[in-house]
Amino acid sequence: MNWQEEDKKYVWHPFTQAKTEKQPLVITHAIDATLIAEDGKTYLDCNSSWWVNVHGHGNEHIADALQDQFHQIDHTIFAGVTHPKAIELAKRVSEKLPNNLNKVFFSDNGSTAVEVALKMSIQYWHNRNEKKQRILAIEGAYHGDTFGAMSVGERGYFNTPFEPYFFHVDFLPFPMESNEDEVLKNAEKLLETKEFSTLILEPLVQGSAGMKMYSVHFLNKLVKLAKLHETIVIFDEVMTAWGRTGKLFAFEHSSVEPDIICLSKGLTGGILPLGLTVAKQWIYDGFLSDEKSKALLHGHSFTGNPMACAAACASMDIFAQEETWDKIHAISKNNLEFSKQISSHKSVAESRSLGTILAIELNTSKNERYFSGIRDVAYNYFLENGLLIRPLGNIIFINPPYCLTNEEQKRIFAVIVSFLNQLNEY
Ligand SMILES: Cc1ncc(COP(=O)(O)O)c(C=O)c1O
């Protein structure tokens, strides 16, 4: 079978200009941190298969859990029905979150987890007849590709055709060391109007913006301001949760907590799609009424899918093992050291790391950012050298599965260095 030919005939790929992009790589097998192509060539899965695969491929513990679950119950409607795995998962996730963050709504992915969070927040104020109709977000944000998620995300190259259909959102400039205080002042002015229902942000790291990082100080201050002015705070931890930043949740680096948190990606170990939106008890209570219309009238066919819940519970078993955290800490330490070492390289504009995320921003002569020509050059170089790294424009980054060995991580660093060394002007 010529898979590429068949693919071209029948498949429409995400984020892909099919006219100009080369044929996709055909991956037929995967084990641990390695992807295996149809021709037998191997690639290290440096971005965890779109940032989801936290424990590596083919994890036996997750496989056993899926097998067991399949023989118990594969799927059921989740309105008017419940099942033990969803209850177990909801209980285990809320026990890992701060007190009172304990009402778990199930959906299918990161975007839907965000949609649900927005709807919870908007409807909470609506149910109370309070006219809080403004939403605050941060420039550069990415919260997903559904309309609500796009509305609270960065406007521009990805979503121009849809912009007339977005709802109004106020955006704060991205907080950098040089403007943090000014952004906070700006935020205070907006929030003290008490018109804001919602503040939504990716805590500490904006993923799709290019793994852009900001300070714990800013996060603490902004969230405190929002809470002072009765604004519901949503943390979109779709990318940052499950050990990515070196802690189970990114907000654990700070002294603040969200009112609603969105989880997905690594939640199931990256094996099956699942989204969770976890809200505080008082938000849930705001939907209790004798009027049915005050309920959260939202759901998906696969809400609470037992197979996905089983994978997520099995993934949480793995997070309960000390060995997993030893691996996370080892990857984080190596990242930090490499980030410092590479920061002075002539081809590097900036390098940064937080936990298992390492990002290297390349110097480019043109101000092209996402559509930088260097992106394709880097992508192809890494493929030729056995790494699957999908740069975000001129930013190359790794966020690997935690089963990555020390030797594999060193190999990734060596290929990155050789790439930087042979770079000319772009
Ligand atoms: C922070 C954040 N939120 C939401 C999403 C959307 O998740 P999904 O692609 O599963 O819809 C992403 C995806 O990259 C993300 O990084």
The ligand as an SDF file (V2000), in Angstrom:
LIG
                    3D

 16 16  0  0  0  0  0  0  0  0999 V2000
   -3.2540   26.0660   26.3410 C   0  0  0  0  0  0  0  0  0  0  0  0
   -4.0960   25.3050   25.3700 C   0  0  0  0  0  0  0  0  0  0  0  0
   -5.4160   25.3550   25.4680 N   0  0  0  0  0  0  0  0  0  0  0  0
   -6.2280   24.6820   24.6320 C   0  0  0  0  0  0  0  0  0  0  0  0
   -5.7010   23.9430   23.5960 C   0  0  0  0  0  0  0  0  0  0  0  0
   -6.6040   23.2200   22.6520 C   0  0  0  0  0  0  0  0  0  0  0  0
   -6.5560   21.8570   22.8860 O   0  0  0  0  0  0  0  0  0  0  0  0
   -7.0550   20.8330   21.7730 P   0  0  0  0  0  0  0  0  0  0  0  0
   -6.0870   20.9000   20.6590 O   0  0  0  0  0  0  0  0  0  0  0  0
   -7.0480   19.5050   22.4730 O   0  0  0  0  0  0  0  0  0  0  0  0
   -8.4280   21.2510   21.3800 O   0  0  0  0  0  0  0  0  0  0  0  0
   -4.3130   23.8640   23.4540 C   0  0  0  0  0  0  0  0  0  0  0  0
   -3.7230   23.0860   22.3500 C   0  0  0  0  0  0  0  0  0  0  0  0
   -2.5780   23.1610   22.0420 O   0  0  0  0  0  0  0  0  0  0  0  0
   -3.4880   24.5680   24.3580 C   0  0  0  0  0  0  0  0  0  0  0  0
   -2.1520   24.5530   24.2470 O   0  0  0  0  0  0  0  0  0  0  0  0
  1  2  1  0
  2  3  1  0
  2 15  2  0
  3  4  2  0
  4  5  1  0
  5  6  1  0
  5 12  2  0
  6  7  1  0
  7  8  1  0
  8  9  2  0
  8 10  1  0
  8 11  1  0
 12 13  1  0
 12 15  1  0
 13 14  2  0
 15 16  1  0
M  END
$$$$
